[in-house]
Structure formats: C-alpha cells, structure tokens
Amino acid sequence: MKLSKAIFIIVLVLLIDQASKIYIKLNYTLTPSNSDPIVDWGKFQLLFYENAGAAWGMEIPGDYGKLILVIFRIFAVFGIGYWLVSSIKKNGHRILIICISLIFAGALGNIIDSVFYGVIFSGSYHGAIATAFPESGGYAGLGYGHVVDMLYFPLFEGNWPEWMPVVGGDRFKFFNAIFNVADSAITIGVILLILFSKKAFPEPKKS
C-alpha cells in the first residue's frame, strides 16, 4: 500500500473529526448531567462534553500534568508515524497500514484539540456558546486545551449481580463513555489489528 493512500485515510479522518468538533463547539453549550442531549435517537445520542485529561476523563494531577500528557501524546504520534512509514517501506500488509493510519489520525486529532483549542476558542462555560478567535483571548494557554467529545451510545443498562464484589447491586450502563471520531479511529484500528493480527504481522518465511 502506497504512502499516498495512507495519507488520504489520515486526512479524511482528521477532516471528519475536526469538522464535527468545531461544529459542536461553535453551536452548542456543554451538556449538563441528566439533561436532554443535543440529538436523541434511542441508542445513539449526541452530547457536548469536554475532556480536560486523558482517556475516560482521567487527569494527571498538578499544574503541569496536562502539559506532560500533551508532550507524551506528541512523542507517541511521532512514534506511530515512524511505524507507519517503516511499515510502508517494508511492504507491510494492507490491513496493517490501514490500522496504523487510523491510529495515527485519531491520536493526532485529539492532540490538535489539546494543543490549539484553548487558544482558538473562548470557553464553553456557564451556558455560553464558544466563539473562534475571541478578542479577549482563548480559554486556556497553548497545550492546555480540552478535547471535544460528543458521541454517546448507551446500548443497554442494568444492575450488577448482588454476588459480585465491590459493584454488586450497582447500576451500570454499557457503553457509558462519551467519545469522538478520533477515539473511534483509534479503537477501530486497534480492534482490526487484533482481529487480523496474523495478516498484519505474518510470521517470517523459513529459508
């Protein structure tokens, strides 16, 4: 698979990811807990949530925790990019190139939010709709932006069995995470790598 096709996949994912994030950011306020979603199609809901930390809303404590996370992500993207170019040069399997391209695009999409959104947009707080390039400046410094999430698929919910330790009897939802197109690209890339691992990582031929 040629590098040009990998670049096409990356650019396509980035365009869809950033277009969806910017549209949500500039047209809606943050979705408070227990309030109506922007769109509610049963098992598909569209919300507006901002993730200030890592995946699943986790945060690194301290004044520089966010910046450390962003720097780590940037190094990771460079590593994934090297893996992609190296795999293409070695004529890696098509499925491997597609998966790495999806993972690279997803990681880069979320880095764009973290690095630039705090500078480009005003804050989406206290019922305000954000504006782009506000005269008073953005809501955070370079590298301290929040990742925009909007996709929510609560497929089903119920109670954990009483006999289960710690969570027994508690209410749960599946899938209870709010995510975005970039997260989806990473997840799809990883799942495909696992499902087609034999094709993606063939055993070397014996001489």
KEKE-3310 file (N, C-alpha, C; in steps of 0.2 Angstrom, whole numbers, plus 5000, padded with zeros to 4 digits):
npx = (5004:5003:5011:5003:4990:4989:4990:4979:4969:4972:4970:4957:4950:4954:4948:4935:4934:4939:4930:4917:4920:4922:4910:4901:4907:4905:4892:4884:4881:4889:4884:4874:4874:4862:4853:4844:4850:4859:4855:4844:4842:4837:4847:4857:4866:4869:4880:4888:4903:4918:4934:4946:4957:4966:4961:4944:4941:4951:4963:4980:4987:4992:5000:5007:5002:4993:5001:5012:5005:5001:5013:5018:5009:5012:5025:5021:5014:5024:5031:5021:5020:5032:5032:5022:5028:5039:5033:5027:5038:5043:5034:5023:5008:4992:4981:4988:4994:4982:4977:4987:4987:4974:4975:4985:4979:4969:4975:4982:4972:4966:4976:4977:4966:4970:4982:4979:4965:4962:4968:4962:4948:4935:4929:4917:4908:4896:4884:4887:4890:4904:4916:4926:4943:4942:4942:4946:4955:4959:4952:4962:4979:4992:4993:4985:4972:4955:4949:4936:4922:4908:4900:4889:4884:4873:4870:4864:4857:4858:4858:4872:4875:4871:4880:4893:4909:4912:4905:4893:4875:4875:4870:4873:4878:4880:4886:4896:4903:4908:4913:4923:4926:4940:4944:4936:4942:4955:4951:4945:4956:4964:4956:4955:4968:4970:4960:4964:4977:4986:4987:4992:5004:5013:5021:5039:5045:5052:5068)
npy = (4994:5011:5026:5038:5033:5030:5043:5049:5042:5047:5061:5061:5056:5065:5077:5074:5072:5085:5094:5089:5092:5106:5111:5107:5113:5127:5129:5124:5123:5116:5100:5097:5086:5073:5080:5084:5077:5084:5078:5064:5048:5036:5023:5030:5045:5062:5073:5086:5087:5091:5085:5086:5079:5063:5048:5042:5053:5054:5062:5070:5074:5090:5106:5105:5093:5091:5097:5088:5077:5080:5082:5069:5063:5069:5064:5050:5051:5054:5042:5033:5038:5035:5021:5019:5024:5016:5003:5004:5006:4993:4985:4982:4973:4977:4978:4981:4994:5002:5001:5007:5019:5024:5024:5033:5045:5047:5049:5061:5069:5071:5077:5089:5096:5097:5105:5117:5121:5128:5140:5145:5145:5153:5150:5136:5139:5140:5141:5147:5149:5145:5155:5158:5163:5174:5191:5194:5183:5166:5152:5145:5142:5138:5121:5117:5115:5108:5092:5089:5080:5070:5059:5046:5031:5023:5007:4997:4995:4991:4981:4976:4959:4954:4946:4950:4956:4973:4980:4975:4975:4988:5001:5001:5006:5002:5006:5017:5028:5044:5049:5053:5056:5054:5046:5035:5031:5027:5016:5007:5005:4998:4987:4980:4977:4967:4957:4954:4950:4940:4942:4955:4954:4944:4928:4926:4920:4903:4899)
npz = (5000:4996:5002:4999:4999:5013:5018:5013:5020:5033:5032:5029:5040:5050:5044:5046:5060:5065:5059:5065:5078:5079:5074:5084:5095:5092:5091:5102:5119:5133:5138:5152:5166:5167:5158:5143:5128:5114:5102:5101:5097:5102:5105:5101:5105:5104:5112:5121:5127:5136:5138:5149:5152:5151:5142:5145:5154:5164:5174:5175:5190:5197:5192:5180:5174:5163:5153:5152:5148:5135:5129:5130:5122:5109:5107:5106:5094:5085:5086:5081:5068:5063:5063:5054:5042:5041:5040:5028:5019:5021:5014:5021:5026:5019:5028:5040:5037:5035:5048:5056:5051:5054:5068:5070:5064:5073:5085:5082:5080:5092:5099:5092:5097:5111:5110:5103:5104:5116:5114:5102:5104:5114:5131:5135:5145:5159:5152:5140:5122:5113:5104:5090:5089:5099:5104:5117:5120:5121:5131:5137:5139:5126:5123:5134:5130:5129:5125:5113:5115:5109:5105:5110:5116:5124:5125:5133:5149:5167:5182:5192:5196:5213:5220:5215:5219:5226:5216:5216:5214:5210:5198:5181:5165:5147:5133:5142:5139:5133:5118:5103:5085:5083:5093:5090:5078:5083:5091:5082:5074:5082:5086:5073:5071:5081:5077:5064:5066:5062:5048:5048:5055:5049:5051:5049:5033:5033:5028)
capx = (5000:5007:5010:4998:4984:4989:4989:4972:4965:4973:4967:4949:4948:4956:4943:4928:4935:4939:4923:4912:4921:4921:4903:4898:4910:4903:4885:4881:4884:4891:4878:4875:4872:4854:4849:4842:4855:4858:4851:4842:4840:4837:4853:4863:4864:4874:4881:4894:4907:4925:4938:4952:4963:4967:4955:4939:4941:4956:4968:4986:4987:4997:4999:5010:5000:4990:5006:5015:5001:5001:5020:5019:5005:5016:5030:5018:5012:5030:5032:5017:5021:5038:5030:5018:5032:5043:5029:5026:5044:5044:5029:5018:5001:4987:4977:4992:4995:4976:4976:4992:4984:4968:4978:4989:4974:4965:4980:4984:4965:4965:4982:4975:4962:4974:4987:4976:4958:4962:4970:4957:4941:4933:4926:4910:4906:4890:4879:4890:4892:4911:4917:4933:4947:4939:4947:4949:4959:4955:4950:4967:4986:4994:4994:4980:4965:4951:4947:4929:4918:4901:4896:4887:4880:4871:4867:4859:4859:4855:4861:4877:4873:4872:4886:4899:4912:4913:4900:4887:4869:4876:4868:4878:4876:4885:4893:4895:4908:4907:4919:4923:4928:4947:4944:4933:4948:4960:4948:4944:4962:4967:4952:4957:4975:4969:4956:4968:4984:4990:4989:4996:5010:5014:5027:5044:5046:5058:5073)
capy = (5000:5017:5031:5042:5031:5031:5050:5050:5040:5051:5067:5060:5055:5072:5082:5072:5073:5092:5097:5088:5095:5113:5112:5106:5119:5134:5129:5121:5123:5110:5096:5096:5079:5072:5085:5082:5078:5088:5073:5058:5043:5030:5021:5035:5052:5067:5077:5091:5086:5092:5081:5090:5075:5058:5044:5041:5058:5054:5068:5069:5080:5095:5111:5103:5087:5092:5098:5082:5072:5083:5081:5062:5061:5071:5059:5044:5052:5053:5035:5030:5040:5031:5015:5019:5025:5010:4998:5005:5004:4986:4982:4978:4971:4982:4979:4984:5001:5005:5001:5012:5026:5026:5025:5040:5050:5048:5052:5067:5073:5073:5082:5096:5099:5099:5110:5123:5123:5133:5147:5147:5146:5155:5144:5134:5138:5144:5142:5151:5146:5147:5159:5157:5168:5179:5197:5193:5178:5159:5150:5142:5143:5133:5114:5116:5114:5102:5088:5089:5073:5071:5053:5043:5025:5019:5002:4994:4996:4986:4981:4971:4954:4956:4942:4952:4961:4980:4983:4971:4979:4995:5002:5002:5007:4999:5008:5023:5033:5049:5049:5057:5052:5052:5040:5029:5029:5023:5010:5003:5002:4993:4981:4977:4974:4961:4953:4952:4950:4935:4945:4961:4953:4937:4925:4926:4913:4900:4899)
capz = (5000:4995:5007:4997:5002:5020:5019:5012:5026:5039:5031:5029:5047:5053:5042:5049:5067:5067:5057:5070:5085:5078:5074:5091:5099:5090:5090:5107:5126:5137:5140:5159:5168:5167:5154:5137:5123:5108:5097:5105:5093:5106:5107:5098:5107:5103:5118:5121:5133:5135:5142:5151:5153:5146:5140:5151:5158:5169:5173:5179:5195:5196:5187:5173:5172:5157:5148:5152:5144:5128:5127:5129:5116:5103:5106:5104:5087:5081:5085:5077:5061:5061:5062:5048:5036:5041:5038:5020:5016:5021:5010:5026:5023:5018:5034:5045:5035:5037:5055:5059:5048:5058:5075:5069:5063:5079:5090:5080:5080:5099:5100:5089:5102:5117:5109:5100:5106:5122:5111:5096:5106:5120:5135:5134:5152:5161:5147:5134:5116:5111:5098:5087:5089:5103:5106:5124:5120:5122:5137:5140:5135:5122:5126:5139:5128:5131:5119:5112:5114:5108:5103:5116:5114:5130:5122:5137:5156:5171:5189:5193:5201:5220:5222:5213:5224:5225:5212:5217:5215:5207:5192:5176:5158:5143:5133:5146:5138:5128:5114:5097:5079:5084:5098:5086:5073:5087:5093:5076:5071:5087:5085:5067:5072:5085:5073:5058:5068:5058:5042:5049:5057:5047:5053:5043:5030:5034:5022)
cpx = (5004:5006:5005:4991:4983:4987:4982:4967:4966:4970:4959:4947:4949:4950:4937:4928:4935:4933:4918:4913:4920:4914:4900:4901:4907:4896:4881:4884:4885:4884:4878:4872:4864:4850:4848:4848:4854:4853:4850:4839:4840:4844:4859:4861:4870:4874:4886:4897:4914:4929:4945:4958:4964:4960:4951:4939:4946:4961:4974:4986:4993:4996:5002:5007:4997:4996:5010:5012:5001:5008:5021:5015:5009:5021:5027:5016:5018:5032:5028:5018:5027:5036:5026:5023:5037:5039:5028:5032:5045:5039:5024:5011:4996:4983:4981:4993:4988:4975:4981:4989:4978:4970:4981:4984:4971:4969:4981:4977:4964:4970:4980:4971:4966:4979:4984:4970:4958:4964:4965:4951:4940:4930:4919:4907:4900:4885:4881:4891:4899:4911:4924:4937:4944:4945:4950:4954:4955:4955:4956:4974:4987:4996:4989:4973:4962:4949:4939:4926:4911:4896:4895:4882:4878:4867:4862:4861:4855:4859:4866:4874:4875:4879:4893:4902:4912:4907:4893:4880:4869:4873:4873:4875:4882:4883:4893:4900:4906:4914:4919:4926:4935:4947:4941:4939:4953:4957:4947:4951:4965:4963:4954:4963:4974:4965:4960:4976:4989:4992:4993:5003:5012:5021:5032:5044:5052:5062:5074)
cpy = (5006:5022:5036:5040:5031:5038:5052:5048:5044:5058:5067:5060:5062:5077:5081:5074:5081:5095:5096:5091:5103:5115:5112:5112:5125:5134:5127:5123:5116:5106:5094:5089:5079:5077:5082:5082:5082:5084:5067:5053:5037:5028:5025:5042:5056:5072:5082:5090:5087:5088:5084:5086:5069:5054:5043:5047:5058:5060:5067:5075:5084:5100:5109:5096:5086:5093:5092:5077:5074:5081:5073:5060:5063:5066:5052:5045:5051:5046:5031:5031:5036:5024:5014:5019:5019:5004:4998:5003:4997:4982:4978:4977:4977:4984:4983:4992:5005:5006:5007:5019:5028:5028:5032:5045:5052:5051:5059:5072:5076:5078:5089:5100:5102:5105:5117:5125:5129:5140:5149:5149:5149:5149:5143:5133:5142:5146:5146:5147:5149:5151:5157:5163:5175:5185:5196:5187:5171:5157:5146:5143:5137:5126:5113:5116:5108:5098:5088:5082:5074:5065:5049:5037:5021:5013:4998:4996:4991:4986:4975:4966:4956:4952:4945:4957:4968:4983:4980:4975:4985:4995:5003:5003:5005:5002:5015:5028:5038:5050:5053:5053:5050:5046:5034:5026:5024:5016:5005:5000:4997:4986:4977:4974:4967:4956:4950:4952:4946:4938:4952:4960:4945:4935:4925:4920:4910:4898:4891)
cpz = (5000:5001:5005:4999:5009:5022:5018:5017:5032:5038:5031:5036:5051:5051:5046:5056:5069:5065:5062:5076:5084:5078:5080:5095:5098:5090:5097:5114:5128:5139:5148:5161:5169:5163:5147:5132:5118:5103:5101:5100:5096:5108:5105:5101:5105:5109:5116:5127:5132:5140:5143:5152:5148:5145:5146:5156:5164:5168:5177:5183:5194:5191:5180:5171:5165:5151:5147:5148:5137:5125:5125:5123:5109:5102:5103:5096:5083:5080:5081:5069:5059:5059:5055:5042:5035:5038:5030:5016:5015:5017:5015:5023:5023:5025:5040:5043:5037:5044:5058:5057:5053:5065:5075:5069:5070:5085:5089:5081:5087:5102:5098:5094:5108:5116:5107:5102:5111:5119:5106:5099:5113:5124:5134:5141:5154:5156:5141:5128:5114:5105:5096:5087:5093:5104:5112:5125:5122:5129:5141:5136:5130:5125:5132:5137:5130:5125:5119:5111:5113:5106:5110:5114:5120:5127:5126:5144:5161:5178:5189:5197:5208:5223:5220:5218:5222:5222:5212:5218:5212:5200:5187:5169:5153:5136:5137:5145:5132:5124:5107:5091:5080:5088:5094:5081:5077:5089:5087:5074:5076:5087:5079:5068:5076:5081:5067:5060:5064:5051:5043:5051:5055:5049:5047:5040:5032:5028:5021)
residu = (MET:LYS:LEU:SER:LYS:ALA:ILE:PHE:ILE:ILE:VAL:LEU:VAL:LEU:LEU:ILE:ASP:GLN:ALA:SER:LYS:ILE:TYR:ILE:LYS:LEU:ASN:TYR:THR:LEU:THR:PRO:SER:ASN:SER:ASP:PRO:ILE:VAL:ASP:TRP:GLY:LYS:PHE:GLN:LEU:LEU:PHE:TYR:GLU:ASN:ALA:GLY:ALA:ALA:TRP:GLY:MET:GLU:ILE:PRO:GLY:ASP:TYR:GLY:LYS:LEU:ILE:LEU:VAL:ILE:PHE:ARG:ILE:PHE:ALA:VAL:PHE:GLY:ILE:GLY:TYR:TRP:LEU:VAL:SER:SER:ILE:LYS:LYS:ASN:GLY:HIS:ARG:ILE:LEU:ILE:ILE:CYS:ILE:SER:LEU:ILE:PHE:ALA:GLY:ALA:LEU:GLY:ASN:ILE:ILE:ASP:SER:VAL:PHE:TYR:GLY:VAL:ILE:PHE:SER:GLY:SER:TYR:HIS:GLY:ALA:ILE:ALA:THR:ALA:PHE:PRO:GLU:SER:GLY:GLY:TYR:ALA:GLY:LEU:GLY:TYR:GLY:HIS:VAL:VAL:ASP:MET:LEU:TYR:PHE:PRO:LEU:PHE:GLU:GLY:ASN:TRP:PRO:GLU:TRP:MET:PRO:VAL:VAL:GLY:GLY:ASP:ARG:PHE:LYS:PHE:PHE:ASN:ALA:ILE:PHE:ASN:VAL:ALA:ASP:SER:ALA:ILE:THR:ILE:GLY:VAL:ILE:LEU:LEU:ILE:LEU:PHE:SER:LYS:LYS:ALA:PHE:PRO:GLU:PRO:LYS:LYS:SER)
# end
